[in-house]
Amino acid sequence: MPVDFESYHPTDLPDEDTNGRQILEFLASNSTLGFRPTELAAELDIPRGSVGTTLRRLEERGLVRHKGEYWAINAEAYDAQTASEIGLQAVADQFEGDYYDRNPDWDDDLPDIDDGSGSGH
């Protein structure tokens, strides 16, 4: 699928609604803990066979790490940019379908406070 080249910003994050994103978000929200693949499969309702493969792919991207059979978020790679991308998507998901989402031009008639014509103080 073609993309608008100027606005496209690639990321190392897995696509939304994928096992990789689910695992990454779960590990990020439990950043001080390590989990076995079986625990992740049970917690996230992902087939056990998919968890191992997905963890290895996330490890190749540097997003997760492991010690023995326990896997955790790679806090050094999971920086503020990554956290903000996931956070912004979570906010977008939460408000999907609200007035502002259904009316993308909601701000067209707002005064421009930078041009001096607004009544701001």
JOHUZI-V240146 format. One line per field, one symbol per residue. ss: DSSP state (A for helix, B for strand, O for the rest). phi: phi as a letter, one per 20 degrees, with the letter a starting at -180 (. if undefined). psi: psi as a letter, one per 40 degrees, with the letter a starting at -180 (. if undefined). A space follows every 50 residues. Layout:
# JOHUZI-V240146
ss: ???
phi: ???
psi: ???
This chain:
# JOHUZI-V240146
ss: OOOOOOOOOOOOOOOOOOAAAAAAAAAAAOOOOOBBAAAAAAAAOOOAAA AAAAAAAAAAOOOBBBBOOBBBBOOOOOOAAAAAAAAAAAAAAAAOOOAA AAOOOOOOOOOOOOOOOOOOO
phi: .fcfffefcfbefffgldgffffffffffcfeddcfgfffgffdldggff fffffffffgenecbbcmeddbfegfeeeffffffffffffgffdgnfgf ffcfegefeffefeenefefe
psi: hiihddehhiieiiiifiddddddddddefeeiiiidddddddefhhddd ddddddddddeediiihbehiiigdddgadddddddddddddddeheadd degefdedeiiheeeeeiei.
